[in-house]
Amino acid sequence: MKRLFFELLLVGALAAGGFFGWTNWNAGLGNVEKLATLAAESEASSQKLASAEAELKANAEEIGTMIVKSQELDAVKAALASGETLKDLEAAYKKEKSLSAERQVGLGALRLLTKGSKDPATIEAFRKALDIADWGSRKKVICAAQIALAAAGEKVNVLDDCATPAEKAVKSDKEKLAGPEKAGSDAKAKDEHASKPGEKHAVHWGYEGAMGPDRWGDEFPTCAKGKSQSPLNIKGPFEKAHFGVAPDYKAGQLKIINNGHTIQVNVPPGSKLRIDSKPFELVQFHFHRPSEELIDGKPAAMVVHFVHKNEAGRLAVLGVLLKEGNENPGINTLWTHAPMAEGPEVVPEGVTFNPANLLPREYEFYSYEGSLTTPPCTEGVRFFILKSQVNIAREQVDKFPFKLNARPVQPQNGRAIAG
């Protein structure tokens, strides 16, 4: 009996010991899992800490750069504080009949540093720069003027391309917070109103519809308020021209583009037009259908405008009227490679073109002071419309991808026409 009791006691002790061991083993497994979780959390915290330290270091470096730039700006402002440099520049520019967009924005920048952003003349300088800048090729000027005007509290929509990396980051963060629905709504609004100046691209003006020539002035004031606008109906009486023009064009790699408004050929350096022996570099030439200029009230089938610029930024346009007649070999070459739809510049390998192929033999001309015939309608452009016309076949006119891309003639407003 005693033996049975001790056996039962031993069995109970073994069972209790097993249960205790099993309980401790389970507890140990739980502790291991907790330890693993704590280790993972610790590693994640370490990574976050390392990331925060890296960001802090980057911010410190950026702050250091900003401090240096601020000190440099303070030094420049202190040097210009007397206003003597501004007076010297204004005195020098008074001798100029008109300032280029670059000079106008430079004057605005100097006034900004000297007088501050609230100075009315500073704001006016930047507004003039923005008004006369070529939206297709002078983004730096446009950005400088828009940013300055925005800083002055003026109502101006700054191009997305002009925003600083920090501003783009802030905008991106706001879009993320707004969610995809809001972002989609904003994108739709931007597409619908992309013709507002200062948005992502230049205004989507055209030759018909809501943004046709009669509405250009809504977005580009000079188009409506300018007193020396182009094109003109060229008719007598004429003044006598006291100088001649002499094109000196060279063959070069063909670079042709459909920019949504015309077919344009961008010309490599080397081709010049000499006006009264003074050289103007040929920058590009493009086409209008029908001709923008009228001769005694009558248009030609098309016109090609050769656009030139001198070292001072002054523009001169040589116009060649194209009349229906025989096929034009030069036009054939261009139309073969011209994109029929809007897109990037095309540079066909091994294809050269000499702009002189589109010129008549004689260079007698009509001349007048005018403007760009497309927005922003910048004035101060000298026009030379050759009297001799060049043939273009009816089929070649029909192949031009724009049925109408000519601005109507503008009031002469007492301007003299030499001829």
C-alpha positions in Angstrom: 0.0 0.0 0.0 2.8 2.3 0.9 4.6 1.4 -2.3 1.5 2.3 -4.4 1.2 5.6 -2.6 4.8 6.5 -3.4 4.4 5.5 -7.0 1.3 7.7 -7.3 3.2 10.6 -5.6 6.1 10.1 -8.0 3.8 10.1 -11.0 2.1 13.3 -9.8 5.5 14.9 -9.2 6.7 13.9 -12.7 3.4 15.3 -14.2 3.7 18.5 -12.3 7.3 18.9 -13.4 6.4 18.2 -17.0 3.6 20.7 -16.9 5.9 23.3 -15.3 8.5 22.6 -17.9 6.0 22.9 -20.8 4.7 26.1 -19.4 8.1 27.6 -19.1 9.0 26.4 -22.7 5.9 28.2 -24.0 6.7 31.3 -22.1 10.2 31.2 -23.5 8.8 31.0 -27.1 6.7 34.0 -26.4 9.7 35.9 -25.1 11.7 35.0 -28.2 8.9 36.3 -30.4 8.7 39.5 -28.3 12.5 39.9 -28.5 12.4 39.5 -32.3 9.7 42.1 -32.5 11.6 44.5 -30.3 14.8 43.9 -32.4 12.9 44.6 -35.6 11.3 47.8 -34.1 14.7 48.8 -32.9 16.2 48.3 -36.4 13.4 50.3 -38.0 13.9 53.1 -35.4 17.6 53.1 -36.2 16.9 53.4 -39.9 14.4 56.3 -39.3 16.9 57.9 -37.1 19.6 57.6 -39.8 17.2 59.0 -42.4 16.3 61.9 -40.1 20.0 62.6 -39.5 20.7 62.5 -43.3 17.7 64.9 -43.9 18.8 67.1 -41.1 22.3 67.2 -42.6 20.9 68.0 -46.1 18.7 70.8 -44.6 21.7 72.2 -42.7 23.7 72.3 -46.0 20.8 73.9 -47.8 20.4 76.5 -45.0 24.2 77.2 -45.2 23.8 77.7 -49.0 20.9 80.0 -48.4 22.8 82.0 -45.8 25.7 82.5 -48.3 23.2 83.5 -51.0 21.5 85.9 -48.6 24.9 87.4 -47.7 25.8 87.8 -51.4 22.4 89.5 -52.1 22.9 91.8 -49.1 26.3 92.7 -50.4 24.9 93.5 -53.9 22.0 95.6 -52.5 24.4 97.5 -50.2 26.6 98.2 -53.2 23.7 99.5 -55.2 22.0 101.4 -52.4 23.2 104.8 -53.4 21.3 104.5 -56.7 24.2 105.8 -58.8 24.5 102.6 -60.8 20.8 102.7 -61.6 21.1 106.3 -62.7 24.0 105.5 -65.0 22.1 102.6 -66.6 19.0 104.6 -67.1 21.0 107.4 -68.7 22.6 105.0 -71.0 19.3 103.4 -72.0 17.7 106.7 -72.7 19.8 106.9 -75.9 18.1 103.7 -77.2 15.0 104.0 -79.2 13.6 100.8 -77.8 15.0 98.2 -75.3 15.2 94.5 -76.0 13.4 92.1 -73.6 16.7 91.2 -72.0 17.7 94.8 -71.4 14.2 95.6 -70.1 14.3 92.7 -67.5 17.9 93.7 -66.6 16.7 97.2 -65.9 13.9 95.8 -63.8 16.3 93.6 -61.8 18.6 96.6 -61.0 15.6 98.7 -59.9 14.4 95.7 -57.8 17.8 95.6 -56.0 17.9 99.4 -55.6 14.3 100.4 -55.0 12.6 97.2 -53.9 9.7 95.2 -55.4 7.0 97.7 -54.5 8.5 100.5 -56.6 6.0 101.3 -59.4 8.8 101.8 -62.0 10.3 98.4 -61.0 6.9 96.7 -61.6 6.5 98.6 -64.9 9.9 97.5 -66.1 9.2 93.8 -65.6 5.7 94.2 -67.2 7.3 95.7 -70.3 9.8 92.9 -70.4 7.0 90.3 -70.2 5.0 92.1 -72.8 7.8 92.2 -75.5 9.5 88.9 -74.7 9.3 86.2 -77.4 7.3 83.4 -75.6 8.9 80.8 -77.9 12.5 81.3 -77.2 13.1 83.6 -74.2 12.0 81.5 -71.2 14.6 83.0 -68.9 13.4 86.5 -69.5 9.8 85.5 -69.0 10.6 83.5 -65.8 12.6 86.4 -64.3 9.8 88.9 -65.1 7.0 86.6 -63.8 8.8 85.7 -60.6 9.6 89.3 -59.8 6.0 90.4 -60.4 4.7 87.6 -58.3 7.1 88.6 -55.5 5.7 92.1 -55.8 2.2 90.8 -55.2 1.1 91.3 -58.7 -1.5 89.0 -60.2 0.5 86.8 -62.6 0.4 83.0 -63.3 4.0 81.8 -63.2 5.0 79.2 -65.7 5.5 75.7 -64.2 8.9 75.6 -65.9 9.9 78.7 -63.9 9.2 77.3 -60.5 12.1 76.5 -58.2 12.7 72.9 -57.1 11.4 73.8 -53.6 8.2 75.3 -55.1 7.7 72.2 -57.3 8.2 69.9 -54.2 5.6 71.9 -52.3 3.2 71.8 -55.2 3.7 68.0 -55.5 3.0 67.5 -51.8 -0.2 69.6 -52.0 -1.4 67.5 -55.0 -0.7 64.3 -53.1 -2.6 65.5 -50.1 -5.5 66.7 -52.3 -5.8 63.1 -53.7 -6.2 61.8 -57.2 -9.7 63.2 -57.7 -8.6 66.8 -57.0 -5.4 66.3 -59.1 -7.6 65.1 -62.0 -9.8 68.1 -61.6 -6.9 70.5 -61.7 -5.4 68.8 -64.7 -8.7 69.1 -66.6 -9.0 72.8 -65.6 -5.4 73.4 -66.8 -6.2 71.8 -70.2 -9.4 73.9 -70.5 -7.6 77.1 -69.7 -4.1 76.5 -71.1 -4.5 79.7 -73.1 -3.9 81.8 -70.0 -0.5 83.6 -70.1 2.0 82.3 -67.6 0.7 78.7 -67.4 2.8 75.7 -68.4 3.2 76.7 -72.0 2.7 79.8 -74.1 -0.9 80.8 -74.7 -2.7 78.6 -77.2 -3.8 81.4 -79.5 -5.0 80.7 -83.0 -6.4 82.3 -86.2 -10.0 81.3 -85.7 -12.5 80.8 -82.8 -12.3 81.9 -79.2 -8.6 82.9 -79.4 -8.6 84.3 -82.9 -6.8 87.5 -83.9 -9.6 89.7 -82.7 -9.1 88.3 -79.2 -5.3 88.3 -79.0 -5.4 91.6 -77.2 -7.3 89.9 -74.2 -4.0 88.1 -73.3 -1.4 90.2 -75.1 -2.2 93.9 -74.7 0.2 95.1 -77.4 -1.8 93.2 -80.0 -4.8 95.5 -79.3 -3.2 98.7 -78.1 -0.1 98.9 -80.3 0.0 101.7 -82.9 2.6 100.1 -85.2 1.1 96.7 -85.8 1.7 94.3 -88.7 0.8 93.3 -91.4 -0.3 96.3 -93.5 -2.1 96.8 -96.8 0.7 98.2 -98.8 -0.4 101.1 -101.0 0.8 104.5 -102.1 1.8 107.2 -101.8 5.3 105.9 -101.0 8.4 107.5 -99.6 11.7 106.9 -101.4 14.0 104.3 -99.8 17.5 105.7 -99.3 19.3 102.3 -98.8 19.1 98.7 -100.1 18.9 95.2 -98.7 21.3 92.4 -99.6 20.6 88.8 -98.5 23.7 86.7 -98.0 22.2 83.2 -97.2 24.2 80.0 -96.8 23.3 76.3 -97.2 23.1 74.4 -93.9 21.5 71.4 -92.2 17.7 71.5 -92.6 15.9 71.9 -89.3 12.1 72.1 -89.8 9.2 72.1 -87.3 5.4 72.3 -87.3 4.8 74.4 -84.2 1.0 74.3 -84.4 0.8 77.7 -86.1 3.0 77.4 -89.2 5.9 75.5 -90.8 9.1 77.0 -89.6 12.7 76.4 -90.6 15.3 77.1 -87.9 18.5 78.4 -89.6 22.0 77.6 -88.4 24.4 80.6 -87.9 26.1 82.1 -91.0 23.2 83.5 -93.1 22.8 87.3 -93.0 20.8 90.1 -94.4 22.6 93.4 -94.8 20.4 96.4 -94.4 22.2 99.7 -95.3 25.4 97.6 -95.0 24.5 96.6 -91.4 24.4 92.8 -90.8 21.3 91.0 -89.4 21.6 87.3 -88.6 18.9 85.1 -90.2 17.3 83.2 -87.3 14.4 81.4 -88.9 11.8 81.6 -91.7 8.2 80.5 -91.8 5.1 80.6 -94.0 1.6 82.2 -93.9 -1.4 81.3 -96.0 -2.6 83.5 -97.6 0.0 86.3 -97.6 -0.4 88.5 -94.5 0.6 91.6 -96.5 -1.7 92.9 -99.1 -0.6 94.8 -102.2 -3.2 97.4 -103.1 -5.7 95.3 -101.1 -4.9 92.0 -102.8 -3.2 89.0 -101.1 -0.8 86.5 -102.6 -1.3 82.8 -102.3 1.3 82.6 -99.5 4.2 84.6 -98.0 7.5 83.5 -96.5 8.8 85.6 -93.7 12.6 85.6 -93.1 13.2 86.7 -89.5 16.6 88.4 -88.7 18.2 89.8 -85.5 21.2 92.1 -85.0 23.6 92.2 -82.1 21.4 94.8 -80.3 18.4 92.4 -80.5 16.6 94.5 -83.2 14.4 92.4 -85.5 14.0 92.7 -89.2 11.7 90.7 -91.4 12.2 90.1 -95.1 8.9 89.1 -96.8 8.7 87.2 -100.1 5.3 86.9 -101.6 4.5 83.5 -103.2 2.1 83.7 -106.3 0.4 80.7 -107.9 2.4 79.5 -110.9 5.0 76.9 -111.7 6.2 74.4 -109.2 8.9 75.6 -106.7 11.8 73.2 -106.2 12.8 74.7 -102.9 9.2 74.3 -101.6 9.3 70.7 -102.7 12.3 70.0 -100.6 10.8 71.6 -97.5 7.3 70.0 -97.9 9.0 66.6 -98.3 10.4 66.8 -94.8 7.8 69.1 -93.1 5.7 67.4 -90.4 2.1 67.6 -91.2 1.1 67.7 -87.5 2.4 69.7 -84.6 5.5 68.1 -83.0 9.2 68.4 -82.3 11.8 69.8 -84.7 12.7 67.4 -87.5 16.4 67.2 -88.6 16.6 64.9 -91.6 20.0 63.3 -91.9 22.2 64.6 -94.7 19.6 67.1 -96.0 20.8 70.7 -96.4 18.8 73.7 -97.6 19.8 77.2 -98.7 17.2 79.9 -97.8 18.3 81.8 -100.9 16.4 79.1 -103.0 13.2 81.0 -102.0 14.4 84.5 -103.0 13.6 86.3 -106.3 16.4 87.7 -108.4 15.7 91.3 -107.6 15.5 92.9 -104.2 13.5 96.1 -104.6 11.2 96.4 -101.6 8.4 98.1 -99.7 9.4 99.0 -96.1 7.7 100.1 -93.0 8.0 100.0 -89.2 5.8 97.2 -87.7 5.5 94.4 -85.2 5.5 90.6 -84.9 2.4 89.3 -86.7 1.8 86.7 -83.9 1.4 87.2 -80.2 2.8 89.0 -78.2 2.8 91.4 -81.3 6.1 93.1 -80.2 6.7 96.3 -82.0 9.9 97.8 -83.3 10.2 95.3 -86.1 11.3 96.6 -89.5 9.6 95.0 -92.5 11.0 94.7 -96.0 8.5 93.2 -98.4 10.1 92.4 -101.8 8.3 93.6 -104.8 9.3 90.7 -107.0 7.2 87.6 -106.2 8.2 83.9 -106.4 6.1 81.1 -108.0 4.4 78.3 -106.0 2.2 75.6 -107.6 -1.4 75.3 -106.5 -0.7 71.7 -105.4 2.1 73.0 -103.2 -0.2 75.6 -101.6 -2.8 72.8 -100.9 -0.1 70.6 -99.3 0.6 73.3 -96.7 -1.0 71.9 -93.5 -2.6 75.2 -92.5 -5.6 76.4 -94.5 -5.5 79.8 -92.8 -2.7 81.3 -90.6 -2.6 84.9 -91.6 -3.4 87.8 -89.3 -5.7 90.5 -90.9 -4.1 93.8 -91.9 -3.8 96.4 -89.2 -4.4 100.2 -89.2 -1.5 102.2 -90.7 -1.9 104.9 -88.1 0.0 107.5 -90.2 3.1 105.3 -90.7 5.2 106.0 -93.8 5.8 103.2 -96.3 8.9 103.3 -98.4 8.7 101.8 -101.8 
